[in-house]
Amino acid sequence: MAFSKCKGTVLQIDIASTMTTIAQLIEVDAPSMQSTSFENLTLDQAGVGVARELTGYTDSDPFTAMIFWDPALAPHIKLSDDIATPAKTTWQIVFPNTGASEIDWVSAGLKFKAVTAARDGMKAEIEGDIDGVPVVTA
Amino acid sequence: MRAKLIRSQEITHPDLMIMRGGVLDQEATLRARQVQMNLCASRQITWDEYKRRTSIRAQEGHIVDHPGAYYLVMMGAAEPYDDECRQKCGMTAPKIEAALIAGEKLHKAQLTGQRQHDAADGDAEKAHETRLERLDG
């Protein structure tokens, strides 16, 4: 059993077939994963509980990240370029635990939003839909 | 378009890079990776096998031939290796050099976990070796 700190977590994006770190990362929420189900409740069922059955599919909610935004920094430019010229992209989070665990996924749609506030630095929010199922290391 | 890496980096495995008419088919390459991701997610292959099949650690000096190779120059991870890359990145030699220095500082800072410009060279090298050993198994 171990308690790992988050400091040192890295978000990477595939740029020119090279996994490249998104600098100035503040926080990242990895894509959530869910095995989906449907209600198979029927009027003639005996029990009172709401019955559910698995669809056989696994779905993922979008991943989100927050960065201190540098509009001149290449990986940050690449994010907005992938929106202007839509392209699916490979991402990964590398965690700072001893085994350097990872979550890999492919993004489909991407959202990029600059955020400014008087008492804060210039930031940007990134959000992306997931194509397929993310892979998580042990 | 070609760029030369200035340090060791994880890149897509050459077996997954599908070429059509001498140009990288990025969509087909991504699909090939997703096939491996699905195999791993369904536990048909191990994580180690997934990593072996999808990526390799390219050494310093590796030539990246990719339509987006100029991004690597812009972020200080590579030098332009042909005129197309040099023109597309739109940077003068001093700017490229400045990007390389900034890229190296950032790389070391990430390896050491220290703030962006606090990385001491000795610590960075030590952390680099330790991490590489861990990542390469």
Interface residues (C-beta under 8 A of the other chain):
Chain A: K7 G8 V10 D14 I15 A16 S17 T18 M19 T20 T21 A23 Q24 T58 L73 A74 P75 I77 K78 A87 K88 T89 T90 P96 T98 G99 A100 D104 W105 V106 D131 G132 V133 P134 V135 T137 A138
Chain B: A3 L5 Q9 E10 I11 T12 M17 L24 Q26 E27 T29 L30 R33 Q34 M37 N38 C40 A41 W47 Y50 S55 A58 V64 H66 P67 G68 A69 Y70 Y71 L72 M74 M75 G76 A77 A99 L106 Q110 G113 Q116 R131 R134 L135
